[in-house]
Amino acid sequence: MSMTNEIYSQLLKEKMYFDQLDNGLKVYTMPMEGYTKQYAIFATNYGSIDSKFKIMGEEKIIEVPDGIAHFLEHKLFEERDGSIFDKFSELGSNVNAYTNFNSTCYLFTSTDRFLENLELLVKFVQSPYFTDENVEKEKGIITQEINMYKDNPQWKVFFNALRAMYHNHPVKIDIAGTVDSISRITKEDLYTCYDNFYSPHNMTLFIAGDIDHAEALKVIKMSMNERPSNAKIIQRVYPEETNSIVQDTIEEHLDVSIPLFNIAYKDILNNSTEDKLLNRDISTKILLDMLFGKSSELYSSLYEEGLINDTFEHEFTGELGYGYSMMGGESKDPLLIRDRIHKHIELLKKVGLSKEDFERIKRKQIGEHLGYYNSVEFIATTFIAYHFKGIQLFDYIKAIKKIQFSDIEKRFLEHFCNSQSILSIISPK
Amino acid sequence: MLDRILPINIGNGVTLHLINTKKFKTSLVSVYLQRPLTQEEVTKNALISMILPRGTKRLETSKDIAKYLENLYGTSIGSNVSKKGERNIINFRMQVINEIYIDEKHILEKGIRTLNEFINDPLIEQGHFKTEYLNQERANLTEKIEGRKNDKMKYAYERCIEEMCKNEAFSLYEYGNVKDLKEISDITLFMHYENLLKSSPVDICVVGDISNIDIQKMIDRNMKFKINKPIAVEREKLFNKSEKVKNVAEEMDISQGKLVIGYRTNIPFESELYEPLIVYSNILGGGPNSKLFKNLREKESLCYYIFSRIEKFKSLMLISSGIEFDNFDKTVDLVGMQIKDMNNGNISSEEIESAKNAIITAIRSMTDSPGMLADFYYTQIISNNQDNMEEIINKIRKVNKETIVEAGKNIKIDTIYFLRDKKEDN
C-alpha cells in the first residue's frame, strides 16, 4: 500500500504530493491555488537517444531505427476506434505530446472536467494500436515534419553544433530521425520499444493545478492496465564518447539574410552523482550569465560593435551522459566572435572572475527561478526533465542559495577549455 | 474567474487597469502607447522601442541597466511594437518578484520608477538620443527587418497579408522598412518621440497582489507622462474586393513549400456573426480534431501542420500549411472542398461543441498568465468592448449551426500565396 508524502518548500511557499503505485508508477501533484488551468503530464524516461538497449541478463543488443521514440509518440494517439484527439476535444481540452533526447511526454491542459481528462490520458498512453497501414500513413506526415525542420536555420545550427561536438553519442542525431531511418520503422519495432520503455516503473505522472491529489490518484489507479508490470530492467547502450570534439568549425548554407551561429563548449564527463549534477547545472548557468549575460563586459562590447544583437542567448544542458554550454544568435562575423570569446576566457583565467558579478547574478537567477513558478507549463515540463535525472525541482531554489563563489571558480576552469569548443555557422547562400 | 476591472483615469490621458490577484509570484506593469499604423510612423515607432531601453538619465548604458535590474532579483523590463489591426502599439512591460519571497524592500516601486525612466526619462545628448545608440539600433533594426525571411512559416503568413492588403495600412510590417529607416535622423527621431509622449493615448495594465490605492499612489509618485493632446486612433476600414482570386508565388531556396490562403470574412468584430465566425474557423482549422487536420493531414498525409486563424480587427481568415511543392494544387482543392462542405451545413453537433469548448478553454487559460491577462484586457479596451470574460464565453456558448453557416457564407477567398523552391532554368 502506498502512503502519500507531502513535500513542502518554504522558499517557494509551495507544496506537492507524491505517491508510488504498486506497479511502480510515480504520481506527483502540485496544487496551484487560484489557477484556472489543470495540466497533467504522463512521461516515460525514454527519448531519441535510446535506440540501442538490452534486457538485463540477456546478451542480445536490440537496435531500432533512429527517430523511433518520436514516431511512437505520434502513433500512440491512434486508437482502435479512431483518434484520441476527438475525445479530448469533446471535453474542450488540449492534448499534446513531445519527444526530446531523454523523455517522451504526453500531456493535456484543461479548465473543466479534469478527472475525465486524466482518465483519458492514462488510458490512451497504455493502449498502443499499431498496424502496418497506420504506420505507413504516419511516414508521410513525419516526412513533412522533418522537411519543415530542414528549412529552420535555428534547428540546423543547433544540430550541426552537436554533430561537431559528438563523435558517437546519439545526441547528435535528429530527434525525428531521417526520412531514410523512419522509412525502415515497422509496427513490430514500435511494439518492442513500447513494451520495454512504457512500463509503469519507467514512467511518472505529474499534475499541476487547483486539484485534489487523492481524487486524482483514485482515477489513475482505476485507469491502470491490469497487465503485470514489466519488471525487466532495461539497460541502455550508448557508444563510447571521448572528451574531444569532432571538428572545431562546421558550416552550412541556407536561404537566410544573415549568418546564424552557435558556439558550444563540450563538457568533460566525470560520472556525476545526482547531487553534483544539480550543482553543476546551477554553477554553469550562473557562470554563463556572468560571462555572456547582458551585464557582462563581453556582451556589451560585442553589442556595441554591432557583432551581436538581441538574439544572442546562452544555455547549459547537463545530462548524465553528455553536457554542453551553448551560446549563439545572429552575426555578420561569427568567426570574430569566437576569437573574442576565446581571448576573453584566456584573460579571465589570468585575472579571475568577479565576486560582485557572482553575487548579483545569483540574485538574478533566484528571482528568475521564482518567476517561472507563475507558469503551470513550466512547472510540469521542468519537473519531468529534472526528475528523470534524479533531481527534485523544489531543491533547485535551495541549491542556488547554497552555491558559493568557489564552486563557480572551480567550474570555470574545468568547463571552459577553448580546445573543447566548436563553432557552427549557417551562412546565407 | 477574474472580473473586468473598472478603468481609472489617473490624469494626463493615462488610464489604469488593475487586475488584483494573489496567485502569481510576480507583479506585472504593462504600459501601452497607442498609435495609428501608418507608413510615416511605423519604422520610427519600432526604432523608438529599441532605442529607449539603451540608456536613461540615471542608468546611462545597457550594462548599467542590466546590473541594476539583476540586483533587483532579475526584474525584467522589455519593450516591443506590434500591430493590432491598423493600430500600432508600443508596449513596455516590467515584471518583478513579490516581496514576500525575497529580502528586498520596495522592489515594485523601484521597478516602476525604472520603467518610467525607460519611457519618459531617456538619456539625451545634444537635444536628441545618443547618436551612437541610434546608429547601433538602426543597424539592429535593419537586421531584424531583413531577417524576416529566416522564419519561413511566419514570413509566408505575413507576405500573404501584404499581398492581400496592398494599399491598406494593415499591409505594413510592424518593424517598418529599411528605406525609411535609412532616412531617419537624430532630430526627426527625437521629434517623433516627443510627439509620441504628447499625443499617444496611454493605458497601464497592472497584474498583481496590490490594492487599487497603493498602485495609484505608486504610479503617481513615479510615472510622469506629459500627454496634452491624445489623438483618437480610428478603427480600421474593411474592404470587400475579392472579385478575382489573386495568385502569388514567390521562390526561395527551401525544402518545403509554405502555402497561405487569405480570405475576407466580411464580418466586423462588432457583428453578432463574429463569435460564430470564431467557431467556424476553429471547426475548420483550430486543432487536431479540425476538418483540415483530419482530412489533409490524417487522411491524406499532405502536411505536418495546417491551421486556420482569424485576424480580428481586419476581418480576415488565413489558412497556413507546409507541403511538398508538387502538392500545391491538390492542397488548394482540398481546402476549398472543406470550406464548401462546411458552408453546405456539413457540420456535426460534436464538432460545434468541441470547437466551443476549445475556445472557452483558451479564453479561461489566459487568466493563468500575467502577460496574457494584460494583453487580453488591452485588446478589449481598444476594441471598445465592455464584455467581461464570462460575457464573452456566454456569447460563444450561444453560437449554433445556423449562425456558423451564415458566417461561412460571408467568407470570400482573396489571395493564394505560395512560397516555393527555385525552379530550374532550362
Interface residues (C-beta under 8 A of the other chain):
Chain A: L11 L12 K13 M32 E33 G34 Y35 T36 K37 F77 S83 F85 D86 S89 E90 L91 G92 S93 N94 V95 T109 S110 T111 D112 K137 E138 K139 G140 I141 I142 Q144 E145 N147 M148 K150 D151 N152 P153 L254 D255 V256 S257 I258 L260 G293 K294 S295 Y299 S300 Y303 E304 G306 N309 D310 E330 R360 I361 R363 K364 Q365 I366 G367 E368 L370 G371 Y373 N374 S375 V376 K429
Chain B: M1 T21 K22 K23 F24 K25 T26 T61 S62 K63 A66 K67 L69 E70 N71 L72 Y73 G74 T75 Q95 I97 I100 Y101 I102 E132 Q136 A139 N140 E143 K144 E146 G147 R148 K149 N150 D151 K152 M153 M252 D253 I254 S255 Q256 G287 P288 N289 F293 K294 R297 E298 S301 L302 C303 Y304 Y305 G322 I323 E324 E350 E353 S354 K356 N357 A358 I360 T361 R364 S365 T367 D368 S369 P370
